[in-house]
Amino acid sequence: MVCQPPYPKSLLALRRLRDEVTGRGDQCLGLLLAGVELYTSVGREMELLEIMRQFAHDAQEMVRNTPTVAELQRLYEREDPRPESGTGTADR
């Protein structure tokens, strides 16, 4: 079962509930809630790692034939082979 990323407020509320339950002395329920919190946190991290892995795979294809900085610099700093015309109109 995949749960979409929980809201940070939900995680904070879960942590508060765990602290409150543990503070009342119910160690079993506190431990169960700690497990739920851990499972949720690790699940979010695993989803993030999978997204990053997929992006790295997709990005490799995007940048495979991208020109280097030196190639771009040579391209943009080269002299224009067209002659300069002062006014932009043809001389007659």
C-alpha positions in Angstrom: 0.0 0.0 0.0 1.5 3.3 -1.1 0.5 6.4 0.8 1.2 9.8 -0.7 3.6 12.0 1.2 2.0 12.9 4.5 1.7 16.5 5.4 4.3 17.9 7.8 1.5 18.8 10.2 0.4 15.2 10.3 3.8 14.0 11.1 4.1 16.6 13.9 0.7 15.7 15.2 1.8 12.0 15.3 4.9 12.9 17.2 2.9 14.9 19.7 0.4 12.1 20.2 3.3 9.6 20.7 4.9 12.0 23.3 1.6 12.4 25.0 0.8 8.7 25.2 4.3 7.9 26.4 4.0 10.7 29.0 0.8 9.0 30.3 2.7 5.8 30.8 1.4 3.7 27.9 4.7 2.4 26.6 3.1 -0.1 24.2 1.0 2.4 22.3 3.9 4.9 22.4 6.2 2.2 20.8 3.5 1.4 18.2 3.2 5.1 17.3 7.0 5.5 17.2 7.0 2.6 14.7 4.3 4.2 12.6 6.4 7.5 12.6 9.5 5.6 11.7 7.8 3.7 8.9 6.3 7.0 7.5 9.6 8.8 7.7 11.6 6.0 6.0 8.9 5.6 3.4 9.2 9.3 2.5 13.0 9.0 2.2 12.7 5.9 0.0 10.2 7.7 -2.3 12.6 10.7 -2.5 15.5 8.4 -3.4 13.5 6.7 -6.1 12.5 10.1 -7.5 16.1 11.2 -7.5 17.3 8.0 -9.1 14.7 8.3 -11.9 15.6 12.0 -12.5 19.3 11.1 -12.7 18.4 8.5 -15.3 16.3 10.9 -17.3 18.8 13.8 -17.0 21.6 11.6 -18.4 19.6 11.5 -21.7 19.0 15.2 -21.6 22.7 16.2 -21.2 24.3 13.5 -23.3 25.1 15.7 -26.4 25.0 19.1 -24.7 27.9 21.3 -25.7 30.6 22.0 -23.1 31.3 25.4 -21.7 34.3 25.8 -23.9 32.3 25.0 -27.0 29.6 27.4 -26.1 32.1 30.1 -25.3 33.8 29.6 -28.8 30.4 29.7 -30.4 29.3 33.0 -28.8 32.6 34.8 -28.9 33.4 34.0 -32.6 33.5 36.9 -35.0 30.5 37.3 -37.2 31.4 36.5 -40.8 28.9 39.0 -42.3 30.2 42.4 -43.2 29.1 45.3 -41.0 26.8 47.9 -42.7 26.6 51.2 -41.1 23.0 52.1 -41.6 21.5 48.7 -42.5 20.6 49.8 -46.0 22.3 48.7 -49.2 24.8 51.1 -50.8 23.8 52.2 -54.4 
